[in-house]
């Protein structure tokens, strides 16, 4: 089976993770290949869905989102997919994870105040088939870098 990406693709991805505005020419120069090669590789990774979109890394604290929460959700009656879809639509929700273990889903949220988090928690509990929600208030973010995995 052919690998999805090779070492050059990984190097290109690392450059984009570092700076999504970097030019193809700059990547080509740094990696010692032709700009056309970079363009071709990037297009292939876009077609394969490896590169899904180009984005920025934002400091949410500086935008006033000073409250981060992690909420464990337990769902009843086999309605997990429906509940997760409703959770994903709620304001402040950054991520919804379908997980194994004692709970069914984990929700990561960002809010401007504890009162916004309170409203969110009450809204979660009002969703049909949400049996239990256990919300954790994040005290300190030690590391948060979803773009810096081991490429």
C-alpha positions as CSV (number, residue, x, y, z in Angstrom):
1,X,0.0,0.0,0.0
2,X,1.4,3.4,-1.0
3,X,1.9,5.9,1.8
4,X,-0.6,8.8,2.0
5,X,2.3,11.3,2.2
6,X,6.1,11.1,1.9
7,X,8.8,13.0,3.7
8,X,8.6,16.0,1.4
9,X,4.9,16.3,2.0
10,X,5.5,16.3,5.7
11,X,8.1,19.0,5.4
12,X,5.6,21.1,3.4
13,X,2.9,20.6,6.0
14,X,5.3,21.6,8.8
15,X,6.0,24.9,6.9
16,X,2.2,25.6,6.7
17,X,1.7,24.7,10.3
18,X,4.3,27.3,11.2
19,X,2.9,30.0,8.9
20,X,-0.2,29.4,6.8
21,X,0.6,32.5,4.8
22,X,4.0,31.2,3.6
23,X,4.5,31.4,-0.2
24,X,5.2,28.4,-2.3
25,X,8.4,30.0,-3.5
26,X,9.7,30.4,0.1
27,X,8.8,26.8,0.9
28,X,10.5,25.6,-2.3
29,X,13.7,27.7,-1.5
30,X,13.8,26.4,2.0
31,X,13.3,22.7,1.0
32,X,15.5,22.9,-2.1
33,X,12.9,22.0,-4.7
34,X,11.1,23.7,-7.6
35,X,8.1,25.9,-6.8
36,X,6.1,23.8,-9.3
37,X,6.8,20.7,-7.2
38,X,5.5,22.5,-4.1
39,X,2.4,23.6,-5.9
40,X,1.7,20.1,-7.2
41,X,2.2,18.5,-3.8
42,X,-0.1,21.0,-2.1
43,X,-2.8,20.4,-4.7
44,X,-2.6,16.7,-4.3
45,X,-2.9,17.0,-0.5
46,X,-5.9,19.3,-0.9
47,X,-7.5,16.8,-3.3
48,X,-6.9,14.0,-0.8
49,X,-8.4,16.1,2.0
50,X,-5.2,16.1,4.0
51,X,-5.1,19.9,3.8
52,X,-8.7,20.8,4.6
53,X,-8.4,24.6,4.9
54,X,-6.0,27.4,5.7
55,X,-6.4,29.1,9.0
56,X,-4.7,31.2,11.7
57,X,-3.8,30.6,15.3
58,X,-5.8,33.0,17.5
59,X,-5.1,34.0,21.1
60,X,-8.7,33.7,22.4
61,X,-7.8,35.2,25.8
62,X,-6.8,38.4,24.1
63,X,-10.3,38.5,22.4
64,X,-12.0,38.3,25.8
65,X,-12.7,34.5,25.8
66,X,-11.2,34.0,29.3
67,X,-13.2,31.0,30.3
68,X,-12.4,27.6,28.9
69,X,-14.5,24.5,29.8
70,X,-14.3,20.8,29.3
71,X,-17.7,19.2,29.6
72,X,-18.3,15.4,29.9
73,X,-21.7,14.4,28.5
74,X,-23.6,11.2,29.1
75,X,-26.4,10.4,26.6
76,X,-29.4,8.0,27.0
77,X,-31.4,6.0,24.5
78,X,-28.8,5.6,21.8
79,X,-29.3,9.2,20.6
80,X,-25.6,10.1,20.8
81,X,-25.3,11.3,17.1
82,X,-28.3,13.6,17.4
83,X,-27.1,15.0,20.7
84,X,-23.6,15.6,19.4
85,X,-25.0,17.5,16.4
86,X,-27.0,19.8,18.7
87,X,-24.0,20.3,21.0
88,X,-21.8,21.3,17.9
89,X,-24.3,24.0,17.1
90,X,-24.2,25.7,20.5
91,X,-22.4,29.1,20.8
92,X,-19.0,28.8,22.3
93,X,-18.4,25.2,21.4
94,X,-15.0,24.7,19.9
95,X,-14.9,20.9,19.7
96,X,-17.2,17.9,20.2
97,X,-15.5,14.5,20.7
98,X,-17.3,11.1,20.6
99,X,-15.2,9.2,23.3
100,X,-14.9,5.8,25.0
101,X,-15.0,5.4,28.7
102,X,-17.5,6.4,31.4
103,X,-19.0,9.3,29.3
104,X,-20.2,9.4,25.7
105,X,-18.9,12.8,24.5
106,X,-16.5,15.6,25.5
107,X,-17.2,19.2,24.6
108,X,-14.5,21.9,24.7
109,X,-16.0,25.5,25.0
110,X,-14.8,29.0,25.2
111,X,-16.7,31.8,26.9
112,X,-16.3,35.5,27.8
113,X,-17.5,35.0,31.4
114,X,-18.6,32.4,34.0
115,X,-22.2,33.5,33.3
116,X,-21.9,32.6,29.6
117,X,-20.6,29.2,30.7
118,X,-23.5,28.9,33.1
119,X,-26.0,29.6,30.3
120,X,-24.1,27.0,28.1
121,X,-24.3,24.3,30.8
122,X,-28.0,24.9,31.3
123,X,-28.6,24.7,27.5
124,X,-26.7,21.4,27.4
125,X,-28.8,20.0,30.2
126,X,-32.0,21.0,28.3
127,X,-31.1,19.0,25.2
128,X,-33.3,15.8,25.0
129,X,-31.5,12.6,25.9
130,X,-28.6,14.4,27.8
131,X,-28.6,12.3,30.9
132,X,-25.7,14.0,32.6
133,X,-23.2,16.9,32.1
134,X,-20.1,17.3,34.2
135,X,-18.5,20.6,33.4
136,X,-14.9,21.4,34.3
137,X,-13.7,25.0,34.5
138,X,-10.2,25.2,33.1
139,X,-7.9,27.0,35.6
140,X,-4.7,27.2,33.6
141,X,-3.9,26.3,30.0
142,X,-0.5,24.7,30.2
143,X,-0.4,23.8,26.5
144,X,-2.9,24.3,23.8
145,X,-1.6,23.9,20.3
146,X,-3.8,21.8,18.0
147,X,-1.6,22.7,15.0
148,X,1.6,21.4,16.4
149,X,1.3,17.7,16.5
150,X,4.2,15.4,15.7
151,X,4.6,15.8,12.0
